Amino acid sequence: MNHSPSIWQITSRLFWYYLPIAVVGFLLNIWYSVTIAFCLIVIISNYRQMLKLTHWLWHQRGIYPPKAHGLWSSVFDGIYGQQRRNAKKRTELSTIVRRFRLGAESLPDAVLLFDEHRHILWCNQLAQDMLGLKWPTDKGNRLDNLVRHPAFIDYLDEENFSAPYDIPSPTKEHIRLEVRVVPYETNKWTLLIRDITHLHQLEQMRKDFIANVSHELKTPLTVMRGYLEMTPNKNDLSEEMWQKAQMMMMQQATRMNDLVEQLLSLSKLEGQNPDFAPAFVDVPSLLEILTNEAKSISNGRHIIETNIDDELCLLGLSTELRSAFSNLVFNAIRYTPDNGKITINWHKTRTGNAKFSVIDTGPSIQASHIPRLTERFYRVDEARARHTGGAGLGLSIVKHALNHHQSKLEISSELGKGSEFSFQFLPTLVALRAVNQAVG
C-alpha cells in the first residue's frame, strides 16, 4: 500500500507530466492550446476517478478498491486502509460489547441500565424475566411506566440509594425482589435486582417458628400453672377434682414432651448427612405394627384397610423411614372424621419404584395450602389442629426423612372425597424379603 503523498510530491508529479507537453507546445508555437488541452485531460481524468470512487463507496459491496492511476491510487489506497482500520476497531468493539453482554447474562442478578429520565438503555435476560420486560420492544421506555409499584417509584424519586429496597415482583405476586441502584456514569444508573424470595421465606419461617413454639409451650404451661396454683395443698381438694387436675397436667406435660421430641427429631434430620450406609428395612412388618397402633388410636372410629406387598422391602434408615410412614398414618387417624375410611397402600409400580400412600376420606385441602404443608408449624385449620393436638411438625419431619432417601412427598386432594399422601423410592433402594433371607 502506498504512503500518503506530500504536497511537494503531488506538485512535482504534476509538473513532470506537464513539462514535456509544454516543451512540445512551445516548439510548435501552440503552447496555449496544449496547456488548455492538458488541463481538460486532467479534469476529465480526475472526474472519472471521482466517479469510480463514488461507485466504489456507494454501490460496490466489496471492500477492495478498483484500479486507479496516479495520485488517485494513493487516495483509493488511503480510503481502503482507513476502512480496514475502522473494520478492525468495530470488530474489537463488537468483541468487547459481546463479552460484556455475556458477562452480564452470566451474573446471578438481573441488571438494567437507565438514564436520568429513567429511559431503559439495556437489560439482561434475567431482568426481562423478573420485571416482565420485552426486549428490544421496551428499549427507551420509562422504567417507572413498566414497574408501577408505588414504593419503588418513591424509592427512585428520593434518590437515596445507600441501601437496597424490597418490592414484590411485578410478574409473580409470591416472588420478592431486592433492588439496588448504583451510578456508573454521569446521569446514568445501574439497577441490580436479586430474587430474595427464599431469604424472605426463611425469615418468615423463623418468625413463625418462634411465635408458634412460644404459643405451643405457653398453653400447657398456663394450664399446669393454673392447677398448681389451685392446689397448694392436696388435702384441700376433693378426690374428683384432684384426679381431673392430675389428668389435665399429665396431658399437657405429654403434649410438651411430644413437641420437644418432634423438634429434636427435626433438628437431627436437618443436620444429618444424607450420605449414609443403607440397611435392610422390613417395611411390611413395620407397616403391620403401625397399622395395629393406628387401630388402637382409632378405637373403632375408622375403617382401616391395608394393601401391603409382603415381599417389598427397602434399603435405608429404619428410624427415619418409620417417622415418614407413621406421621402419614397417624395424621390420617387424627384428621379423618368418625366413620371415615383410611387405606394404607404399599406396592411396586410399573417403573420399579416402591410406592407408599395413605388415602383418607377426611376434609379436602385447598390447592393453595398444599405447597406449604411441609413448613414448620403450618396448619390449614388452626382450630382443628388445636383440637387434634397436632403441632404442625409431622410433615416437615416426613420431608427431611424422604430427602435423605432421594424421595419427596406428593399430596393430592379432591373436594368431597378426601386426600392422598404418598411417596416413592427409586429401584436402587428397593429390596425383596426373600432375597435378603437367602443372602442372610
C-alpha positions in Angstrom: 0.0 0.0 0.0 1.3 3.5 -1.0 2.1 6.0 1.7 0.2 9.3 1.8 2.0 11.7 -0.7 3.1 15.2 0.4 2.1 18.4 -1.3 5.6 18.7 -2.8 5.3 15.2 -4.3 1.9 15.9 -5.8 3.1 19.2 -7.3 6.3 17.8 -8.7 4.5 14.8 -10.2 2.0 17.1 -12.0 4.9 19.3 -13.1 6.8 16.5 -14.7 3.6 15.3 -16.5 3.1 18.8 -17.9 6.8 19.7 -18.7 7.2 17.6 -21.9 3.8 18.6 -23.2 4.7 22.3 -22.6 8.0 22.0 -24.3 6.5 20.4 -27.4 3.7 23.1 -27.5 6.3 25.8 -27.2 8.4 24.5 -30.0 5.3 24.1 -32.2 4.1 27.5 -31.1 0.8 26.1 -29.8 1.7 26.3 -26.1 -1.6 27.9 -25.2 -3.7 25.3 -26.9 -1.6 22.4 -25.5 -1.9 23.8 -21.9 -5.7 24.0 -22.2 -5.9 20.5 -23.6 -3.7 19.3 -20.7 -5.9 20.9 -18.2 -9.0 19.4 -19.8 -7.4 16.0 -19.8 -6.5 16.3 -16.1 -10.1 17.5 -15.2 -11.7 14.6 -17.2 -9.3 12.1 -15.7 -10.0 13.3 -12.1 -13.7 13.3 -12.8 -13.5 9.7 -14.0 -11.6 8.8 -10.8 -14.2 10.6 -8.7 -16.9 8.5 -10.4 -15.0 5.3 -9.6 -14.6 6.4 -6.0 -18.4 7.2 -5.7 -19.4 3.9 -7.3 -17.0 2.0 -5.1 -18.2 3.7 -1.9 -21.9 3.6 -2.5 -22.6 0.8 -4.9 -20.0 -1.9 -4.7 -20.3 -4.5 -2.0 -16.7 -5.5 -1.9 -14.2 -3.7 0.3 -11.3 -3.8 -2.2 -10.8 -0.6 -4.3 -10.9 -0.5 -8.1 -7.7 0.1 -10.1 -6.6 3.7 -10.2 -3.6 5.6 -11.6 -1.5 8.5 -10.4 -2.5 10.4 -7.3 -5.8 8.7 -7.2 -4.1 5.4 -6.4 -2.9 6.8 -3.1 -6.4 8.2 -2.4 -8.1 4.8 -3.0 -5.4 3.0 -1.0 -5.8 5.5 1.8 -9.5 5.1 2.0 -9.2 1.3 1.8 -6.6 1.4 4.7 -8.9 3.6 6.8 -11.8 1.2 6.1 -9.7 -1.7 7.3 -8.7 0.1 10.4 -12.3 1.0 11.1 -13.4 -2.5 10.5 -10.8 -3.8 12.9 -11.9 -1.3 15.5 -15.5 -2.3 15.0 -14.6 -5.9 15.4 -12.7 -5.1 18.6 -15.6 -3.0 19.9 -18.1 -5.8 19.0 -16.0 -8.3 20.8 -15.9 -6.1 23.9 -19.6 -5.5 23.8 -20.3 -9.2 23.2 -18.1 -10.1 26.2 -19.8 -7.5 28.3 -23.2 -8.9 27.4 -22.2 -12.5 28.0 -20.7 -11.4 31.3 -23.9 -9.6 32.3 -26.0 -12.5 31.2 -23.9 -14.9 33.4 -24.5 -12.8 36.5 -26.7 -14.4 39.1 -28.5 -11.0 39.5 -30.6 -9.1 37.0 -29.0 -5.9 35.5 -30.8 -2.9 34.0 -29.3 0.4 32.8 -31.3 3.6 32.7 -30.6 7.3 32.2 -31.6 10.4 34.1 -35.1 10.4 32.6 -35.4 6.7 33.6 -35.4 5.5 30.0 -34.2 1.9 29.7 -30.9 1.7 27.9 -30.2 -2.0 28.3 -31.1 -5.1 30.4 -30.1 -8.7 30.6 -32.4 -11.7 30.1 -32.8 -12.2 33.9 -34.1 -8.6 34.2 -36.6 -9.2 31.5 -37.9 -12.3 33.3 -38.1 -10.7 36.7 -39.6 -7.4 35.6 -41.7 -8.8 32.7 -39.9 -6.7 30.1 -39.8 -7.4 26.4 -36.6 -6.6 24.6 -36.0 -4.7 22.4 -39.6 -3.5 22.4 -39.2 -1.8 25.8 -35.9 -0.2 25.0 -36.2 3.6 25.5 -39.4 3.3 27.6 -39.6 4.7 31.1 -38.8 2.3 33.8 -41.4 3.7 36.2 -44.1 3.2 33.5 -43.3 -0.5 33.3 -42.7 -1.2 37.0 -45.5 0.8 38.7 -45.1 -0.3 42.3 -45.7 2.9 44.3 -43.0 2.1 46.8 -40.5 1.5 44.0 -41.3 4.8 42.4 -40.9 6.6 45.7 -37.5 4.9 46.1 -36.4 6.3 42.7 -37.8 9.7 43.4 -36.0 10.1 46.8 -32.7 9.1 45.1 -31.4 7.7 48.4 -29.7 4.6 47.1 -27.4 3.9 50.0 -29.5 0.8 51.0 -31.4 -1.8 48.8 -35.1 -1.9 48.7 -37.6 -4.8 48.7 -40.5 -4.9 46.3 -42.9 -7.7 45.2 -42.3 -9.0 41.7 -44.5 -7.3 39.0 -45.0 -10.6 37.3 -45.4 -13.1 40.2 -47.1 -12.0 43.4 -45.4 -14.5 45.6 -41.9 -13.5 44.5 -39.9 -10.9 46.5 -37.2 -8.8 44.8 -34.4 -6.8 46.2 -33.4 -3.8 44.1 -30.3 -1.7 44.4 -29.4 1.4 42.3 -25.7 2.1 41.6 -24.5 5.1 39.5 -22.0 4.1 36.8 -21.8 7.3 34.7 -22.9 10.9 34.8 -26.8 10.8 34.9 -26.8 7.1 34.3 -27.6 4.3 36.7 -27.4 0.6 37.0 -30.4 -1.2 38.6 -29.4 -4.5 40.2 -32.2 -7.0 41.0 -32.0 -10.1 43.1 -34.6 -12.7 44.0 -34.8 -12.9 47.8 -37.9 -15.0 48.0 -36.1 -17.8 49.7 -34.5 -15.5 52.2 -37.8 -13.8 52.8 -39.4 -17.2 53.4 -36.7 -18.3 55.8 -37.1 -15.1 57.8 -40.8 -15.5 57.9 -40.4 -19.2 58.9 -38.0 -18.1 61.7 -40.6 -15.6 63.0 -43.4 -18.2 62.7 -41.2 -20.8 64.4 -40.5 -18.5 67.4 -44.2 -17.5 67.6 -45.5 -21.0 67.3 -43.1 -22.6 69.8 -43.9 -19.9 72.3 -47.6 -20.4 71.8 -47.4 -24.2 71.9 -45.5 -24.1 75.2 -47.5 -21.3 76.7 -50.8 -23.1 76.6 -49.8 -26.2 78.5 -47.7 -24.3 80.9 -50.6 -22.0 81.6 -52.9 -24.9 82.3 -50.3 -26.6 84.6 -49.6 -23.4 86.5 -53.2 -22.7 87.0 -53.8 -26.2 88.5 -50.7 -25.9 90.6 -51.8 -22.5 92.0 -55.2 -24.1 92.8 -53.6 -27.0 94.7 -51.1 -25.7 97.2 -52.4 -28.4 99.5 -53.7 -31.6 98.0 -55.9 -32.2 101.1 -57.9 -29.0 100.3 -59.3 -30.6 97.0 -61.8 -33.3 96.5 -60.6 -36.6 95.1 -62.6 -36.0 91.9 -61.1 -32.5 91.5 -57.6 -33.8 92.1 -57.9 -36.6 89.5 -59.2 -34.1 86.9 -56.2 -31.7 87.7 -53.8 -34.6 87.6 -55.2 -35.8 84.3 -55.0 -32.4 82.7 -51.5 -31.7 83.8 -50.4 -35.1 82.6 -52.0 -34.4 79.2 -50.3 -31.0 78.9 -46.9 -32.4 80.0 -47.2 -35.1 77.4 -48.1 -32.5 74.8 -45.0 -30.5 75.7 -42.8 -33.6 75.7 -44.1 -34.6 72.2 -43.4 -31.1 70.9 -39.8 -31.2 72.2 -39.2 -34.7 70.8 -40.5 -33.6 67.4 -38.3 -30.5 67.5 -35.3 -32.7 68.4 -36.1 -35.2 65.6 -36.5 -32.4 63.1 -33.2 -30.8 64.1 -31.4 -34.1 63.9 -32.8 -34.8 60.4 -31.8 -31.3 59.2 -28.3 -31.6 60.5 -27.7 -35.2 59.5 -25.5 -36.0 56.5 -27.7 -37.6 53.8 -24.8 -39.9 52.8 -25.4 -43.0 54.9 -24.9 -46.7 54.8 -28.3 -48.1 54.0 -29.5 -51.1 56.0 -32.3 -53.6 55.2 -35.7 -52.4 56.5 -38.6 -54.8 56.7 -41.3 -52.4 55.6 -44.2 -54.9 55.7 -43.5 -55.7 59.4 -43.1 -52.1 60.2 -46.4 -51.2 58.5 -48.1 -54.1 60.3 -47.0 -52.6 63.6 -48.1 -49.1 62.6 -51.5 -50.4 61.4 -52.1 -52.0 64.8 -51.1 -48.8 66.6 -53.4 -46.8 64.3 -56.3 -49.1 65.0 -55.6 -48.8 68.7 -55.6 -45.0 68.4 -58.8 -45.0 66.3 -60.5 -47.3 68.8 -63.0 -48.4 66.1 -63.9 -44.9 64.9 -62.5 -45.5 61.4 -62.4 -48.2 58.8 -58.8 -49.0 58.2 -57.8 -51.1 55.1 -54.3 -52.2 54.0 -52.9 -53.3 50.7 -49.3 -54.3 51.5 -46.9 -56.3 49.4 -45.3 -58.7 51.9 -42.1 -59.1 49.9 -41.4 -55.5 49.2 -38.7 -54.0 51.5 -36.2 -51.1 51.4 -32.6 -50.2 52.0 -32.4 -47.2 54.2 -32.5 -45.9 57.8 -35.2 -47.6 59.8 -35.7 -44.7 62.2 -36.3 -42.1 59.5 -38.5 -44.4 57.4 -40.6 -45.2 60.5 -41.1 -41.4 61.1 -42.1 -40.9 57.4 -44.6 -43.8 57.5 -46.0 -43.2 61.0 -46.6 -39.5 60.5 -48.8 -40.0 57.5 -50.7 -42.9 59.0 -51.3 -41.1 62.4 -52.2 -37.8 60.6 -54.9 -39.7 58.7 -56.3 -41.0 62.0 -56.1 -37.6 63.6 -57.8 -35.6 60.9 -60.3 -38.1 59.4 -63.8 -37.7 61.0 -65.5 -40.7 62.7 -66.8 -43.4 60.4 -64.3 -42.3 57.7 -62.2 -44.7 55.7 -58.4 -44.9 55.7 -56.5 -47.0 53.1 -52.8 -47.8 53.5 -51.0 -49.0 50.3 -47.5 -50.4 49.8 -46.7 -51.8 46.4 -44.3 -51.8 43.5 -45.1 -49.6 40.5 -44.6 -50.4 36.8 -41.4 -48.4 36.7 -39.9 -50.5 39.6 -40.4 -47.9 42.3 -41.7 -48.7 45.7 -44.7 -46.6 46.5 -46.4 -45.9 49.8 -49.7 -44.0 50.1 -52.3 -43.2 52.7 -55.7 -42.3 51.3 -58.4 -40.9 53.6 -61.9 -39.6 53.3 -61.3 -36.6 55.6 -61.8 -33.0 54.7 -60.2 -31.9 51.5 -57.2 -29.5 51.4 -57.3 -26.4 49.2 -54.7 -26.3 46.5 -53.3 -23.0 47.8 -52.3 -24.7 51.1 -50.6 -27.8 49.6 -47.2 -26.3 48.8 -46.8 -25.0 52.4 -47.9 -28.1 54.3 -44.3 -29.3 54.9 -43.4 -26.0 56.5 -42.8 -26.0 60.2 -45.9 -25.3 62.3 -48.0 -24.6 59.2 -51.6 -25.8 59.6 -54.6 -25.4 57.3 -57.1 -25.1 60.2 -55.6 -23.7 63.4 -58.7 -24.5 65.5 -58.9 -28.1 64.2 -55.2 -28.6 64.8 -55.5 -27.4 68.4 -58.4 -29.9 68.9 -56.4 -32.8 67.5 -53.2 -31.9 69.3 -51.1 -31.5 66.2 -48.1 -29.2 66.4 -47.6 -28.8 62.6 -44.1 -30.6 62.6 -45.0 -34.0 61.3 -44.9 -33.3 57.6 -41.7 -31.3 58.0 -40.1 -34.5 59.5 -41.5 -36.5 56.6 -40.0 -34.1 54.1 -36.5 -34.3 55.5 -36.6 -38.0 56.0 -37.6 -38.5 52.4 -34.9 -36.1 51.2 -32.3 -38.5 52.7 -33.8 -41.3 50.7 -34.0 -39.4 47.4 -37.7 -39.1 47.6 -40.3 -36.4 48.1 -43.8 -36.1 49.5 -46.7 -35.9 47.0 -50.1 -34.6 48.1 -53.4 -34.6 46.2 -56.8 -33.7 47.5 -60.2 -33.6 45.9 -63.2 -31.8 47.3 -65.7 -34.1 49.0 -63.5 -37.2 48.5 -60.5 -36.7 50.8 -56.8 -36.6 50.4 -53.9 -38.8 49.3 -50.4 -38.5 50.8 -47.8 -40.6 49.0 -44.1 -41.0 48.2 -42.0 -43.3 46.1 -38.5 -44.9 46.4 -36.2 -45.5 43.5 -35.4 -49.1 42.4 -31.9 -48.7 43.8 -33.4 -48.7 47.3 -35.9 -51.5 46.7 -35.1 -54.8 48.3 -37.0 -58.1 48.5 -37.5 -60.1 51.7 -36.9 -63.5 50.1 -33.6 -62.3 48.6 -32.4 -60.8 51.9 -33.3 -64.1 53.7 -31.4 -66.1 51.1 -28.3 -63.8 51.4 -28.5 -63.9 55.2 
